[in-house]
Amino acid sequence: MEHIRWTAFGIPVDQRAESAVIAWLRHQTTVYVNMKIPRVKGKLRKVRRILAEESRQLLETYRKGRPSDAACCPLQLALPQSGLKENST
């Protein structure tokens, strides 16, 4: 039986961690911050869902060990700007 760690809000820790990574990617690798999203019911959620799916696809590339072109990879371009350093070990 798999042991799942739950938070006080009833959301598993791994799911909260994934959501945090997706949110960071949304802000670092897209123009989300500068987007003009109409104040229409459900529009913001739809845009965030689309950007989250793009972020998941980007992460899947790295999880599967596929090579990526550093000159055009949004994640590799965002890391230096964020102040985070690549793990050299």
N, C-alpha and C positions, 0 to 999 in steps of 0.2 A: 504494500500500500504506500502510495506516495505521500510524503509529509508536505503540507502546504503551510507556509507562514502567512498569517493574516494580520492586517493592520487594524487599527481601531475603527476604521471606516468600512470594514468588511471586504476590502479589495486586497487580493494577494500581493505580497511585496514584489514579486517578479513582474506582475502586471503594472504596478505603480512605477517600477523602474523603467519598464519599456515606454510607458507614457511620458516619463520625464525625458528620456533620450529623444523620442519623437518630437516633443515640444522644443528641445534644444536645437534639433536639426531644422525644424520649421523656421526658427528665428535666425539660425546661422547660415543655412544653405539655400534659402529662398528669399524672395522680396516681400514676404508676408508683412513685415513691419511697415512697409511703405504702400501696401495695397489699399486701394479705396474700395471697400466692400460695402455695397448698398445695405442699408438697414431694413432688410426684408426678412421676414420670419424664415429661419432655417438657412439663410444664405451663408452666414459666417460658419455655421456647423458644416455645411457642404464644402466650402473652401478648405476648411481645416481637415476634413476627411480626405479630400483629394491630395493635399500636401502630405498628409500622414502616409498615404499609400505610396507616394513617390519616395518618401523617406524609407519606408520598409523595403522597397525594391532596391534602393541604394545600399542599405545595410545587408541585404541578402547577397549582394555581389561580394561584399567583404567576408561574410560568413562562409561562403562557398569557396573562398580563396581565389576568385577570378581576378586576373590583372585589371588594373584601371589606369587610365591616362591621367597622371597627376596634374597636367596642364588644364584639363577640363572637368575633373571630378569635383563636384560641389563640396564634398566633405573634406577633401585634401586642401581645397582653396580656403575653406572656412577655419580649419584648425589653427593656422598661424595667426589669423586675425583675432581669434578668441583668446589667445594667450596660453592655450593648452599646448603641450609639447608631446611629440610622438614618443612612445615607449621604445627605448633603444635596446632593451634586453631581449 
